[in-house]
Amino acid sequence: MKFGKNPEFNYAKEPSRDILCIDCKSFYSSVECVERGLNPIKAKLVVMSYPSDSLTERGSGLILASSPKAKEAYGITNVSRARDLPFPYPDDLVIAPPRMALYMRKNMEINNIYKKYADEANHHVYSVDESFIDVTDGLKMYDVSSAYELARLIQLDVHEQMGLYTAIGIGDNPLLAKLALDNESKHNSDMKAEWRYASVPKTVWKIASLEEMWGIGRRTAMKLRKMGIKTVDDLAHSNYYQLKEKMGILGTQLYAHSWGIDRSFLGQTYQPKSKSIGNSQVLPRDYTQKKQLEVVIKEMADQLGTRLRREGAKAQLVSLWVGFSLGYTDWTGKGGFHQQVRIPATNTTKELVTCLLTIFEKYYKNQDVRNISVNCSDLIYTTSLQLNLFEEPEQQERQIKTDLVVDTIRHKFGFGSIVHAHSLLEGGRAIARSNLVGGHAGGLAGIEGVNTHDSQSKTNEKGIS
């Protein structure tokens, strides 16, 4: 590569495999449909946190997932709110409370099916509803001539065993497979699409919006537009050195991605340079009382401490993010605040609580709050004890022993088996959240008696071509 001249990629020298990126279509809602004997493609169903128990009251929670028909009928997306649905709720609309434990179990079952087509090294779980598999060496095993044919066999296998529909993107590398999935296969009738190096000008460069390109979020797109880059085609033909100067390593990566270049391998292990441990939650309602918010922050600090000690880690940087109520901004026009502070390495609950409450006390100005996030970073892994010169050694030792006893009890009987007294106060969330998975209901509420509307109609099955 000559300085001042954009790099040129030789596709013949790039890794070329048969990579599948598989997505379970509307996963949460589809699982709930199958559990009820409904067709995931035809039924109108939403998965909603905090649904109302009464037909005369509107729920107050988030719509975590919607079936394709529900999205089409009501113009909703993930994530919407209960108020975005028509009320009173239509008779053919099914409202299901989230059951995260069920979804995790179904995810494992689906990935066990994928493992029939690729070994462990060539199988990567990307999210709860998406997985990558490298089937380059599996075509002969299943006597098929192309990855496209094998993708169809996988779709049929999953539908036959699970009743779920899958969309599959196929590419020479994980990037092209993911782009094919997100930008074409989900919209095709057979829910498959294949993007190869040779088709980059007709596929990748034709992606309608920068935000629809993998790795480009809203803020990155804004930066690119300020540089005169408005499309993926613009990105591919932009000045490489200007991108590198303005955006650093991210700019060089985006440039390569715009040409369909991705040199990662599914079997490649990655050891992150640094790690952080965090916790966030959407509150069930707007919190307007300072004392109630302090209770929630104390609980979240307690959870952080437990996780740090489990990892054998200590944090040197602690941060707090507070998001205001939807549509609420303070006098500066901001919808929340995010602050961090550097501290001596610690994993004790008491010190984390003190640190987070100090940040909160300084920056909270009586705003209505709906989201809270806490995070520990700049971690070190050590068993040594660094005493605080401003506290008695015996007192610090007692605190460490107390934390270890609490950790032992929780490890054996669950987090909710022992909680601090402040969690019993109004606003406390630790006891309720101890039964959640990924911040949502794990499944204590079954489908009997919870579903406010249940369609009894059976719909025709949609075939997979």
NORKA-V448749 format. One record per residue. N is the residue number from 1. RES is the residue in one small letter. SS is DSSP state (alpha for helix, beta for strand, coil for the rest). PHI is phi as a letter, one per 20 degrees, with the letter a starting at -180 (NA if undefined). NEAR is the number of other C-alpha atoms within 12 Angstrom. Layout:
# NORKA-V448749
n:N res:RES ss:SS phi:PHI near:NEAR
n:N res:RES ss:SS phi:PHI near:NEAR
This chain:
# NORKA-V448749
n:1 res:m ss:coil phi:NA near:11
n:2 res:k ss:coil phi:e near:9
n:3 res:f ss:coil phi:f near:9
n:4 res:g ss:coil phi:n near:11
n:5 res:k ss:coil phi:d near:13
n:6 res:n ss:coil phi:g near:21
n:7 res:p ss:coil phi:f near:20
n:8 res:e ss:coil phi:d near:17
n:9 res:f ss:coil phi:d near:20
n:10 res:n ss:coil phi:d near:16
n:11 res:y ss:alpha phi:f near:21
n:12 res:a ss:alpha phi:f near:12
n:13 res:k ss:alpha phi:d near:11
n:14 res:e ss:coil phi:e near:21
n:15 res:p ss:coil phi:f near:26
n:16 res:s ss:coil phi:c near:30
n:17 res:r ss:coil phi:c near:32
n:18 res:d ss:coil phi:d near:39
n:19 res:i ss:beta phi:d near:48
n:20 res:l ss:beta phi:d near:54
n:21 res:c ss:beta phi:d near:50
n:22 res:i ss:beta phi:d near:47
n:23 res:d ss:beta phi:c near:42
n:24 res:c ss:beta phi:e near:40
n:25 res:k ss:coil phi:f near:35
n:26 res:s ss:coil phi:l near:37
n:27 res:f ss:alpha phi:g near:42
n:28 res:y ss:alpha phi:g near:41
n:29 res:s ss:alpha phi:f near:45
n:30 res:s ss:alpha phi:f near:42
n:31 res:v ss:alpha phi:f near:42
n:32 res:e ss:alpha phi:f near:42
n:33 res:c ss:alpha phi:f near:43
n:34 res:v ss:alpha phi:f near:30
n:35 res:e ss:alpha phi:f near:24
n:36 res:r ss:coil phi:d near:27
n:37 res:g ss:coil phi:m near:24
n:38 res:l ss:coil phi:d near:30
n:39 res:n ss:coil phi:f near:33
n:40 res:p ss:coil phi:f near:39
n:41 res:i ss:coil phi:e near:36
n:42 res:k ss:coil phi:e near:31
n:43 res:a ss:coil phi:f near:39
n:44 res:k ss:beta phi:d near:41
n:45 res:l ss:beta phi:b near:50
n:46 res:v ss:beta phi:c near:51
n:47 res:v ss:beta phi:e near:46
n:48 res:m ss:beta phi:c near:41
n:49 res:s ss:coil phi:f near:36
n:50 res:y ss:coil phi:l near:32
n:51 res:p ss:coil phi:f near:35
n:52 res:s ss:coil phi:f near:26
n:53 res:d ss:coil phi:e near:20
n:54 res:s ss:coil phi:d near:18
n:55 res:l ss:coil phi:f near:18
n:56 res:t ss:coil phi:e near:12
n:57 res:e ss:coil phi:c near:16
n:58 res:r ss:coil phi:e near:24
n:59 res:g ss:coil phi:f near:32
n:60 res:s ss:coil phi:d near:23
n:61 res:g ss:coil phi:e near:32
n:62 res:l ss:beta phi:e near:34
n:63 res:i ss:beta phi:e near:34
n:64 res:l ss:beta phi:e near:34
n:65 res:a ss:beta phi:b near:40
n:66 res:s ss:beta phi:c near:45
n:67 res:s ss:coil phi:f near:43
n:68 res:p ss:alpha phi:g near:31
n:69 res:k ss:alpha phi:f near:27
n:70 res:a ss:alpha phi:f near:35
n:71 res:k ss:alpha phi:f near:29
n:72 res:e ss:alpha phi:f near:17
n:73 res:a ss:alpha phi:f near:22
n:74 res:y ss:alpha phi:d near:25
n:75 res:g ss:coil phi:m near:18
n:76 res:i ss:coil phi:d near:27
n:77 res:t ss:coil phi:c near:25
n:78 res:n ss:coil phi:e near:24
n:79 res:v ss:coil phi:d near:19
n:80 res:s ss:beta phi:d near:25
n:81 res:r ss:beta phi:d near:29
n:82 res:a ss:alpha phi:g near:32
n:83 res:r ss:alpha phi:f near:21
n:84 res:d ss:alpha phi:e near:26
n:85 res:l ss:coil phi:e near:33
n:86 res:p ss:coil phi:f near:19
n:87 res:f ss:coil phi:c near:16
n:88 res:p ss:coil phi:g near:20
n:89 res:y ss:coil phi:f near:30
n:90 res:p ss:coil phi:g near:20
n:91 res:d ss:coil phi:f near:20
n:92 res:d ss:coil phi:e near:25
n:93 res:l ss:beta phi:e near:34
n:94 res:v ss:beta phi:e near:38
n:95 res:i ss:beta phi:d near:46
n:96 res:a ss:beta phi:d near:46
n:97 res:p ss:coil phi:f near:40
n:98 res:p ss:coil phi:f near:41
n:99 res:r ss:coil phi:c near:36
n:100 res:m ss:alpha phi:f near:34
n:101 res:a ss:alpha phi:f near:25
n:102 res:l ss:alpha phi:f near:31
n:103 res:y ss:alpha phi:f near:32
n:104 res:m ss:alpha phi:f near:25
n:105 res:r ss:alpha phi:f near:21
n:106 res:k ss:alpha phi:f near:29
n:107 res:n ss:alpha phi:g near:29
n:108 res:m ss:alpha phi:f near:21
n:109 res:e ss:alpha phi:f near:21
n:110 res:i ss:alpha phi:f near:35
n:111 res:n ss:alpha phi:f near:34
n:112 res:n ss:alpha phi:f near:25
n:113 res:i ss:alpha phi:f near:27
n:114 res:y ss:alpha phi:g near:38
n:115 res:k ss:coil phi:f near:26
n:116 res:k ss:coil phi:f near:24
n:117 res:y ss:coil phi:d near:34
n:118 res:a ss:coil phi:b near:31
n:119 res:d ss:coil phi:f near:22
n:120 res:e ss:alpha phi:g near:20
n:121 res:a ss:alpha phi:f near:18
n:122 res:n ss:alpha phi:d near:31
n:123 res:h ss:beta phi:c near:31
n:124 res:h ss:beta phi:c near:30
n:125 res:v ss:beta phi:e near:27
n:126 res:y ss:coil phi:e near:20
n:127 res:s ss:coil phi:b near:18
n:128 res:v ss:coil phi:f near:28
n:129 res:d ss:coil phi:c near:34
n:130 res:e ss:beta phi:c near:31
n:131 res:s ss:beta phi:b near:36
n:132 res:f ss:beta phi:d near:43
n:133 res:i ss:beta phi:c near:47
n:134 res:d ss:beta phi:e near:41
n:135 res:v ss:coil phi:d near:41
n:136 res:t ss:coil phi:g near:32
n:137 res:d ss:coil phi:e near:22
n:138 res:g ss:coil phi:d near:29
n:139 res:l ss:coil phi:f near:23
n:140 res:k ss:coil phi:f near:15
n:141 res:m ss:coil phi:g near:15
n:142 res:y ss:coil phi:d near:21
n:143 res:d ss:coil phi:l near:14
n:144 res:v ss:coil phi:c near:18
n:145 res:s ss:coil phi:e near:17
n:146 res:s ss:coil phi:b near:25
n:147 res:a ss:alpha phi:f near:37
n:148 res:y ss:alpha phi:f near:32
n:149 res:e ss:alpha phi:f near:27
n:150 res:l ss:alpha phi:f near:35
n:151 res:a ss:alpha phi:f near:45
n:152 res:r ss:alpha phi:f near:30
n:153 res:l ss:alpha phi:f near:27
n:154 res:i ss:alpha phi:f near:42
n:155 res:q ss:alpha phi:g near:37
n:156 res:l ss:alpha phi:f near:27
n:157 res:d ss:alpha phi:f near:26
n:158 res:v ss:alpha phi:f near:32
n:159 res:h ss:alpha phi:f near:28
n:160 res:e ss:alpha phi:f near:19
n:161 res:q ss:alpha phi:e near:18
n:162 res:m ss:alpha phi:d near:32
n:163 res:g ss:coil phi:m near:32
n:164 res:l ss:coil phi:d near:41
n:165 res:y ss:coil phi:d near:45
n:166 res:t ss:beta phi:c near:44
n:167 res:a ss:beta phi:d near:45
n:168 res:i ss:beta phi:c near:51
n:169 res:g ss:beta phi:d near:47
n:170 res:i ss:beta phi:c near:45
n:171 res:g ss:beta phi:b near:45
n:172 res:d ss:coil phi:f near:39
n:173 res:n ss:coil phi:b near:37
n:174 res:p ss:alpha phi:g near:43
n:175 res:l ss:alpha phi:f near:44
n:176 res:l ss:alpha phi:f near:46
n:177 res:a ss:alpha phi:f near:47
n:178 res:k ss:alpha phi:f near:42
n:179 res:l ss:alpha phi:f near:45
n:180 res:a ss:alpha phi:f near:44
n:181 res:l ss:alpha phi:f near:41
n:182 res:d ss:alpha phi:f near:35
n:183 res:n ss:alpha phi:d near:34
n:184 res:e ss:coil phi:c near:29
n:185 res:s ss:alpha phi:f near:32
n:186 res:k ss:alpha phi:f near:28
n:187 res:h ss:alpha phi:d near:19
n:188 res:n ss:coil phi:e near:20
n:189 res:s ss:coil phi:f near:18
n:190 res:d ss:coil phi:e near:26
n:191 res:m ss:coil phi:l near:35
n:192 res:k ss:beta phi:c near:41
n:193 res:a ss:beta phi:b near:36
n:194 res:e ss:beta phi:c near:43
n:195 res:w ss:beta phi:d near:41
n:196 res:r ss:coil phi:d near:37
n:197 res:y ss:alpha phi:g near:35
n:198 res:a ss:alpha phi:f near:21
n:199 res:s ss:alpha phi:e near:20
n:200 res:v ss:alpha phi:g near:30
n:201 res:p ss:alpha phi:f near:20
n:202 res:k ss:alpha phi:e near:19
n:203 res:t ss:coil phi:c near:30
n:204 res:v ss:alpha phi:g near:43
n:205 res:w ss:alpha phi:f near:32
n:206 res:k ss:alpha phi:e near:26
n:207 res:i ss:coil phi:g near:27
n:208 res:a ss:coil phi:f near:19
n:209 res:s ss:coil phi:c near:25
n:210 res:l ss:alpha phi:g near:32
n:211 res:e ss:alpha phi:f near:24
n:212 res:e ss:alpha phi:e near:26
n:213 res:m ss:coil phi:e near:36
n:214 res:w ss:coil phi:g near:30
n:215 res:g ss:coil phi:n near:23
n:216 res:i ss:coil phi:d near:27
n:217 res:g ss:coil phi:e near:16
n:218 res:r ss:alpha phi:f near:16
n:219 res:r ss:alpha phi:f near:13
n:220 res:t ss:alpha phi:f near:25
n:221 res:a ss:alpha phi:f near:27
n:222 res:m ss:alpha phi:f near:18
n:223 res:k ss:alpha phi:f near:22
n:224 res:l ss:alpha phi:f near:33
n:225 res:r ss:alpha phi:f near:22
n:226 res:k ss:alpha phi:f near:13
n:227 res:m ss:coil phi:e near:21
n:228 res:g ss:coil phi:n near:19
n:229 res:i ss:coil phi:e near:28
n:230 res:k ss:coil phi:d near:26
n:231 res:t ss:coil phi:c near:27
n:232 res:v ss:alpha phi:f near:37
n:233 res:d ss:alpha phi:f near:28
n:234 res:d ss:alpha phi:g near:28
n:235 res:l ss:alpha phi:f near:38
n:236 res:a ss:alpha phi:f near:35
n:237 res:h ss:coil phi:d near:26
n:238 res:s ss:coil phi:e near:29
n:239 res:n ss:coil phi:f near:25
n:240 res:y ss:alpha phi:g near:32
n:241 res:y ss:alpha phi:f near:22
n:242 res:q ss:alpha phi:f near:24
n:243 res:l ss:alpha phi:g near:31
n:244 res:k ss:alpha phi:f near:21
n:245 res:e ss:alpha phi:f near:14
n:246 res:k ss:alpha phi:e near:18
n:247 res:m ss:alpha phi:c near:20
n:248 res:g ss:coil phi:m near:15
n:249 res:i ss:alpha phi:f near:16
n:250 res:l ss:alpha phi:f near:21
n:251 res:g ss:alpha phi:f near:30
n:252 res:t ss:alpha phi:f near:27
n:253 res:q ss:alpha phi:f near:25
n:254 res:l ss:alpha phi:f near:37
n:255 res:y ss:alpha phi:f near:39
n:256 res:a ss:alpha phi:f near:34
n:257 res:h ss:alpha phi:f near:33
n:258 res:s ss:alpha phi:f near:39
n:259 res:w ss:coil phi:e near:39
n:260 res:g ss:coil phi:m near:43
n:261 res:i ss:coil phi:e near:36
n:262 res:d ss:coil phi:b near:33
n:263 res:r ss:coil phi:d near:22
n:264 res:s ss:coil phi:e near:22
n:265 res:f ss:coil phi:c near:25
n:266 res:l ss:coil phi:f near:32
n:267 res:g ss:coil phi:e near:19
n:268 res:q ss:coil phi:e near:13
n:269 res:t ss:coil phi:e near:11
n:270 res:y ss:coil phi:c near:10
n:271 res:q ss:coil phi:d near:7
n:272 res:p ss:coil phi:f near:7
n:273 res:k ss:coil phi:f near:10
n:274 res:s ss:coil phi:b near:15
n:275 res:k ss:coil phi:c near:21
n:276 res:s ss:coil phi:c near:25
n:277 res:i ss:beta phi:c near:34
n:278 res:g ss:beta phi:b near:28
n:279 res:n ss:beta phi:b near:32
n:280 res:s ss:beta phi:b near:29
n:281 res:q ss:beta phi:b near:28
n:282 res:v ss:beta phi:e near:29
n:283 res:l ss:beta phi:f near:36
n:284 res:p ss:beta phi:f near:27
n:285 res:r ss:beta phi:b near:25
n:286 res:d ss:beta phi:f near:26
n:287 res:y ss:beta phi:e near:30
n:288 res:t ss:coil phi:d near:21
n:289 res:q ss:coil phi:d near:20
n:290 res:k ss:alpha phi:g near:23
n:291 res:k ss:alpha phi:f near:22
n:292 res:q ss:alpha phi:f near:27
n:293 res:l ss:alpha phi:f near:39
n:294 res:e ss:alpha phi:f near:33
n:295 res:v ss:alpha phi:f near:31
n:296 res:v ss:alpha phi:f near:45
n:297 res:i ss:alpha phi:f near:45
n:298 res:k ss:alpha phi:f near:39
n:299 res:e ss:alpha phi:f near:44
n:300 res:m ss:alpha phi:f near:42
n:301 res:a ss:alpha phi:f near:40
n:302 res:d ss:alpha phi:f near:40
n:303 res:q ss:alpha phi:f near:42
n:304 res:l ss:alpha phi:g near:40
n:305 res:g ss:alpha phi:g near:37
n:306 res:t ss:alpha phi:f near:38
n:307 res:r ss:alpha phi:f near:30
n:308 res:l ss:alpha phi:f near:38
n:309 res:r ss:alpha phi:f near:32
n:310 res:r ss:alpha phi:f near:23
n:311 res:e ss:alpha phi:e near:21
n:312 res:g ss:coil phi:m near:22
n:313 res:a ss:beta phi:d near:30
n:314 res:k ss:beta phi:c near:37
n:315 res:a ss:beta phi:e near:39
n:316 res:q ss:beta phi:d near:28
n:317 res:l ss:beta phi:b near:29
n:318 res:v ss:beta phi:c near:40
n:319 res:s ss:beta phi:c near:38
n:320 res:l ss:beta phi:c near:38
n:321 res:w ss:beta phi:c near:33
n:322 res:v ss:beta phi:c near:41
n:323 res:g ss:beta phi:d near:32
n:324 res:f ss:beta phi:f near:32
n:325 res:s ss:coil phi:g near:25
n:326 res:l ss:coil phi:g near:22
n:327 res:g ss:coil phi:n near:16
n:328 res:y ss:coil phi:e near:19
n:329 res:t ss:coil phi:c near:20
n:330 res:d ss:coil phi:e near:21
n:331 res:w ss:coil phi:f near:11
n:332 res:t ss:coil phi:e near:10
n:333 res:g ss:coil phi:n near:11
n:334 res:k ss:coil phi:e near:17
n:335 res:g ss:coil phi:e near:22
n:336 res:g ss:beta phi:r near:31
n:337 res:f ss:beta phi:b near:28
n:338 res:h ss:beta phi:c near:25
n:339 res:q ss:beta phi:c near:26
n:340 res:q ss:beta phi:c near:27
n:341 res:v ss:beta phi:b near:27
n:342 res:r ss:beta phi:e near:21
n:343 res:i ss:beta phi:c near:23
n:344 res:p ss:beta phi:f near:23
n:345 res:a ss:beta phi:g near:30
n:346 res:t ss:beta phi:b near:41
n:347 res:n ss:coil phi:c near:45
n:348 res:t ss:coil phi:e near:39
n:349 res:t ss:alpha phi:f near:35
n:350 res:k ss:alpha phi:f near:29
n:351 res:e ss:alpha phi:f near:30
n:352 res:l ss:alpha phi:f near:39
n:353 res:v ss:alpha phi:f near:31
n:354 res:t ss:alpha phi:g near:22
n:355 res:c ss:alpha phi:f near:34
n:356 res:l ss:alpha phi:f near:43
n:357 res:l ss:alpha phi:f near:34
n:358 res:t ss:alpha phi:f near:22
n:359 res:i ss:alpha phi:f near:27
n:360 res:f ss:alpha phi:f near:36
n:361 res:e ss:alpha phi:f near:21
n:362 res:k ss:alpha phi:f near:17
n:363 res:y ss:alpha phi:d near:21
n:364 res:y ss:coil phi:e near:29
n:365 res:k ss:coil phi:c near:21
n:366 res:n ss:coil phi:m near:25
n:367 res:q ss:coil phi:f near:29
n:368 res:d ss:coil phi:f near:28
n:369 res:v ss:beta phi:d near:37
n:370 res:r ss:beta phi:c near:30
n:371 res:n ss:beta phi:c near:30
n:372 res:i ss:beta phi:c near:38
n:373 res:s ss:beta phi:c near:37
n:374 res:v ss:beta phi:c near:41
n:375 res:n ss:beta phi:b near:38
n:376 res:c ss:beta phi:d near:40
n:377 res:s ss:beta phi:b near:31
n:378 res:d ss:coil phi:l near:26
n:379 res:l ss:coil phi:e near:29
n:380 res:i ss:beta phi:c near:26
n:381 res:y ss:beta phi:d near:22
n:382 res:t ss:coil phi:b near:17
n:383 res:t ss:coil phi:d near:17
n:384 res:s ss:coil phi:f near:13
n:385 res:l ss:coil phi:d near:18
n:386 res:q ss:coil phi:d near:19
n:387 res:l ss:coil phi:f near:19
n:388 res:n ss:coil phi:e near:17
n:389 res:l ss:coil phi:f near:11
n:390 res:f ss:coil phi:e near:9
n:391 res:e ss:coil phi:c near:14
n:392 res:e ss:coil phi:f near:12
n:393 res:p ss:alpha phi:g near:15
n:394 res:e ss:alpha phi:f near:13
n:395 res:q ss:alpha phi:f near:16
n:396 res:q ss:alpha phi:f near:24
n:397 res:e ss:alpha phi:f near:18
n:398 res:r ss:alpha phi:f near:16
n:399 res:q ss:alpha phi:f near:22
n:400 res:i ss:alpha phi:f near:27
n:401 res:k ss:alpha phi:f near:17
n:402 res:t ss:alpha phi:f near:18
n:403 res:d ss:alpha phi:f near:31
n:404 res:l ss:alpha phi:f near:24
n:405 res:v ss:alpha phi:f near:17
n:406 res:v ss:alpha phi:f near:29
n:407 res:d ss:alpha phi:f near:31
n:408 res:t ss:alpha phi:f near:19
n:409 res:i ss:alpha phi:f near:18
n:410 res:r ss:alpha phi:f near:22
n:411 res:h ss:alpha phi:f near:18
n:412 res:k ss:alpha phi:e near:13
n:413 res:f ss:alpha phi:d near:14
n:414 res:g ss:coil phi:o near:20
n:415 res:f ss:alpha phi:f near:26
n:416 res:g ss:alpha phi:f near:26
n:417 res:s ss:alpha phi:f near:19
n:418 res:i ss:coil phi:b near:26
n:419 res:v ss:coil phi:c near:31
n:420 res:h ss:coil phi:f near:26
n:421 res:a ss:alpha phi:g near:15
n:422 res:h ss:alpha phi:f near:23
n:423 res:s ss:alpha phi:f near:28
n:424 res:l ss:alpha phi:e near:19
n:425 res:l ss:coil phi:f near:20
n:426 res:e ss:coil phi:f near:20
n:427 res:g ss:coil phi:o near:27
n:428 res:g ss:coil phi:f near:28
n:429 res:r ss:coil phi:c near:37
n:430 res:a ss:alpha phi:f near:34
n:431 res:i ss:alpha phi:f near:26
n:432 res:a ss:alpha phi:f near:25
n:433 res:r ss:alpha phi:f near:30
n:434 res:s ss:coil phi:f near:27
n:435 res:n ss:coil phi:e near:23
n:436 res:l ss:beta phi:e near:26
n:437 res:v ss:beta phi:c near:21
n:438 res:g ss:coil phi:m near:22
n:439 res:g ss:coil phi:n near:25
n:440 res:h ss:beta phi:c near:35
n:441 res:a ss:beta phi:g near:29
n:442 res:g ss:coil phi:e near:24
n:443 res:g ss:coil phi:p near:26
n:444 res:l ss:coil phi:f near:21
n:445 res:a ss:coil phi:e near:24
n:446 res:g ss:coil phi:f near:20
n:447 res:i ss:coil phi:e near:25
n:448 res:e ss:coil phi:f near:15
n:449 res:g ss:coil phi:m near:15
n:450 res:v ss:coil phi:d near:26
n:451 res:n ss:coil phi:f near:32
n:452 res:t ss:coil phi:f near:32
n:453 res:h ss:coil phi:c near:29
n:454 res:d ss:coil phi:c near:28
n:455 res:s ss:coil phi:f near:24
n:456 res:q ss:coil phi:e near:17
n:457 res:s ss:coil phi:f near:18
n:458 res:k ss:coil phi:d near:19
n:459 res:t ss:coil phi:d near:16
n:460 res:n ss:coil phi:f near:13
n:461 res:e ss:coil phi:f near:18
n:462 res:k ss:coil phi:e near:18
n:463 res:g ss:coil phi:f near:19
n:464 res:i ss:coil phi:d near:26
n:465 res:s ss:coil phi:e near:18
